[in-house]
Amino acid sequence: MPQFLDTRDADFEPRFRALLAAKREDSPDVDAVVAGIIDDVRNRGDAAVLELTEKFDRVTLTPETLRFSSDEIAAECAKVAPEDKAALDLAAERIRAYHVRQMPQDARWTDPDGAELGWRWTAVSAAGLYVPGGLASYPSSVLMNAIPAKVAGVERLAITVPTPDGAVNPLVLYAAHTAGVDEIYRIGGAQAVAALAYGTDTIAPVDKITGPGNAFVAAAKRRVFGKVGIDMIAGPSEILVIADGDNDPDWIALDLMSQAEHDESAQSILITTDAEFGKAVAQAVEKRLETLERRAIAGASWRDFGAIVTVASLDEAVALSDRIAPEHLELCVADPDALSDRIRHAGAIFIGQWTPEAIGDYVGGPNHVLPTARSARFSSGLSVMDFLKRTTLAKMTPDALRAIGPAAERLAASESLEAHGLSVTARLERLNR
Amino acid sequence: MPQFLDTRDADFEPRFRALLAAKREDSPDVDAVVAGIIDDVRNRGDAAVLELTEKFDRVTLTPETLRFSSDEIAAECAKVAPEDKAALDLAAERIRAYHVRQMPQDARWTDPDGAELGWRWTAVSAAGLYVPGGLASYPSSVLMNAIPAKVAGVERLAITVPTPDGAVNPLVLYAAHTAGVDEIYRIGGAQAVAALAYGTDTIAPVDKITGPGNAFVAAAKRRVFGKVGIDMIAGPSEILVIADGDNDPDWIALDLMSQAEHDESAQSILITTDAEFGKAVAQAVEKRLETLERRAIAGASWRDFGAIVTVASLDEAVALSDRIAPEHLELCVADPDALSDRIRHAGAIFIGQWTPEAIGDYVGGPNHVLPTARSARFSSGLSVMDFLKRTTLAKMTPDALRAIGPAAERLAASESLEAHGLSVTARLERLNR
C-alpha cells in the first residue's frame, strides 16, 4: 500500500517533505569507469568502440558493420506489423504537427536611437540520439527525440542503439526511418556517447546529444557536456493526479500504474479532495496489481514511493503540486482548465478525465521527454528549441554610435577595460572630425 | 606577433585545425575540493559558509551580516559618480528593451481530431546570480544576468558577490539595485553556489543559478546541475573579425584587443580578404600594445592565441567562421548584412564597421553572456528563455480519444506497457458502451 497523507494531520508537513526528498534512484558511481571509456574512445576511436561493444553487448562488429545498412534497415522495417506501422505513422504525424508550431520567429527592428537589433535562429548541424537497448528500447522515444530535431532543421541525425547479443527491435528502426534519421549505429553505453561527441573514423562527431540511458550513459553525457550540447539527465518517471471524488477510481488507478510500471523507482501520487475516493483508488490499484503483467515493478514503485494525499481544497492541491513540480500532471476535476491555469511548475499537464497520461506518451503530440525530479521548476520538456540556437544581431549607424557610444566608453573605463573604450572612441573621433 | 595563415598555403588545413583545437584554458582539477565544500555547506549551512568566507575572502561575517542591508546598498550606491549611474541606467534601459522582445508566446489550439493542445510559459520562481569579486567584478555583467531574469518574471533574484578583504565594488551594487535584484550576499566561490543551490538558514535556495566565475565556481555549478538549473559554463572570451581591405587598421586592432585584454586565454582572430590589410592590422596592434594599460594580458593573448587568416574570398571566410563558431563575430565588409545572413554558427554578430564589439558588451541591448569555445554550434547566449520554462498542455475530448486512443493502445502493447494501454482502453470501453 502507498502512503496516505492528509493536510489536516499534525504530521503532514514533515511527511510531505520526506515524500519530496525521497531518494528514489541509486546512482552508482560509474564516473571513473566512464571517464576511462571516453578517453579510450578519444584515443583509439573505432577500435575502442568495437572492443567495448564486444565486451558489453557480446556483439562482434567491424567498422563496416557498425552502421546499419539501408538494406538492413529495410529488412527490419519489413518485419513490423502493418498495425504497428500505422500507429507509429499516426504518432509521428501528430508529434510533427505539434512541434512545427514551436518554431520560433526571427526578429529585426530599428530602435529609437537608430540601432538595428534582432536575432536569428539556426539549427544545430548534426545531432546524435541515444536509444537504449533491451527492455527500455521504446520506438515512441525515437519519434519524440528525432522529430523535433528534423523539424528544427538538423541536417544530420545519427542514432546509436545497442544490440545486446545481436537483438534488434524492428520498431525502433521503423520509427527512426519514419522520423528521417540519417544514420543508425549498433552501439550503446558510454562508448556510444563518446563516439558521438568526439567522433571516430566511422562516426562523424555531432554537436548535440539527446536521449535517455542508464547510469553509464548519463555519466557520459554529463562528461561530454560543453564539448557538445546535451538534453536533460532524465530521472525515473513520475505522475501526479489531482482528482475530485467524481471520477472512476479504476481509471485513476490505471493512470497511476502507467507510470509505476515503468520502473521500481517511478513515483505515482494522487492528490484528492475526497478521502473516500482516495481509498477507492487504492483498492482499485490493488485489484489491478493482481493481474498487471508488470505487477512486480508497478507494485514495488507504488509501495515504496506511491502516495495518496487528501486535501481540504483545490487551493491546497495547487500549492502542493507546485512543490512537487511533477513531470506529468493529470487534472481530473470539475473545471480542469481553470485548475490548469493556476499551475506553475509542471512538465506536461493532461487536462480532464478523457486525457490519460498515456495519450501523451504516444500520440498526443507534445513531447514525452519531460523534466523529472522536481526540475520542472527550472526546465522544460524536449522541443525544437533543443536543436536550435539563436545568434543575436546588432548594427550601429554613425548616429546610433554617437547616441550610445559615450555610455559604453564610460562603462569600459569603470571596468578598466581600456581597449573596449578605445574601440568606440576611435570611431567617435572620426565622426566628430 | 600572432600567427599568420593563408588558405592558399599548403599547410593551411593542419594549422587551422591546430588553431581550432588549441587548449587555451588550464582547467585545474578542483572537483574534489569543490565536492567537499558543497557537502560542508549542505551539512552545516551558514556555519560552513561563514567559515569558508573567512578562509578564502578573509572577511568575518555573521548570519546577520551575510546579506547587504538596504542601508548598506544605499550607502554604496551613493558613492557612484552620476556619470556612471547615467551610463548604467542607459545600458539597463537598452538591455531591458531588447530582452522584453524575447518573451515567447503561449499557444493553444484545437486540432482536426478535436484534441486541444498547447503550451504555457512560466518564470522560474527564484534565481541566483553569481558575480565574481576582484578584477572581473563587472557591473555590466550584473545587468546582463539580472535584467533577463526580471523581464522573465522571476520574483526572487539573489546575488552573491565575494568581498575579498572587505572590498566592495559600488557599481556592482548600483547595477544590482537598478536591475531590481532582491537580495545581495557577500559570499563567493563554491560555497556561494552551494548555498544558492541547497539553501542555508539565512539564504533560501533558488531554482536556477547563472553567472560567470573561476574554476571553483564552474566546478560547483557543474555539480549542482540537476538540483538546480544552470546557464552555460563560460570559457575565455573570443572575437572573430571578418574584414575586407577597406577598413581602418587601427579600429580593427582595437576590436581585436578589446577581447585580448580580458584574459591571457582570450582569442582574437582576423579573417581578411586582403593580406596587406592583415599586416597593417598586425602593425596597428603592436603600436597599441605599446601603451594599453592591460598590454601584458592583451599581448600574451595575442601572441599565444591571436591569428590573422588571409582568405581568397568571403565564401571561404564564411566557411571558416562557421568552423570557429565564434562567441563574437564582427563583420567589416562592403555588404555586412548580406554576409551576416550567410553565417550559421555565432553567438552574436556585430554588423558593419560602426559596430565595435564593445558596444555589445555594454549598451547595444543584446546579451553579452554568449557561448564560448565553439559552443555556438549548439547553444545560445543568455536570454529570458533561461529564466522561463514551458508546460505542455493536452486535453482530449471523447471524440479525440476515440480517434487517436487505439493507436496509443497499439503502441503501448508494442512496448509491453500494459497499464498504459489499459488506461486508454478503460475509457474507450465507457465510450463504446
Interface residues (C-beta under 8 A of the other chain):
Chain A: E83 D84 A86 A87 L88 L90 A91 R94 A97 Y98 R101 Q102 P104 A107 W109 D111 A115 E116 L117 W119 T122 V124 S125 L135 Y138 P139 S140 L171 D207 K208 R222 F225 G226 V228 G229 I233 D248 D250 W251 L254 D255 M257 S258 A260 E261 H262 R288 L292 E293 R294 A298 P336 D337 S340 I343 R344 H345 A346 G347 A348 I349 F350 I351 G352 Q353 W354 T355 P356 E357 A358 I359 G360 D361 Y362 V363 G364 G365 P366 N367 L370 P371 A373 S375 A376 R377 F378 S379 S380 G381 S383 M385 K389 R390 T391 T392 L393 A394 K395 M396 T397 P398 A400 L401 I404 G405 P406 A407 A408 R410 L411 A412 S414 E415 S416 L417 E418 A419 H420 G421 L422 S423 V424 A426 R427 R430
Chain B: E83 D84 A86 A87 L88 L90 A91 R94 A97 Y98 R101 Q102 P104 A107 W109 D111 A115 E116 L117 W119 T122 V124 S125 L135 Y138 P139 S140 L171 D207 K208 R222 F225 G226 V228 G229 I233 D248 D250 W251 L254 D255 M257 S258 A260 E261 H262 R288 L292 E293 R294 A298 P336 D337 S340 I343 R344 H345 A346 G347 A348 I349 F350 I351 G352 Q353 W354 T355 P356 E357 A358 I359 G360 D361 Y362 V363 G364 G365 P366 N367 L370 P371 A373 S375 A376 R377 F378 S379 S380 G381 S383 M385 K389 R390 T391 T392 L393 A394 K395 M396 T397 P398 A400 L401 I404 G405 P406 A407 A408 R410 L411 A412 S414 E415 S416 L417 E418 A419 H420 G421 L422 S423 V424 A426 R427 R430
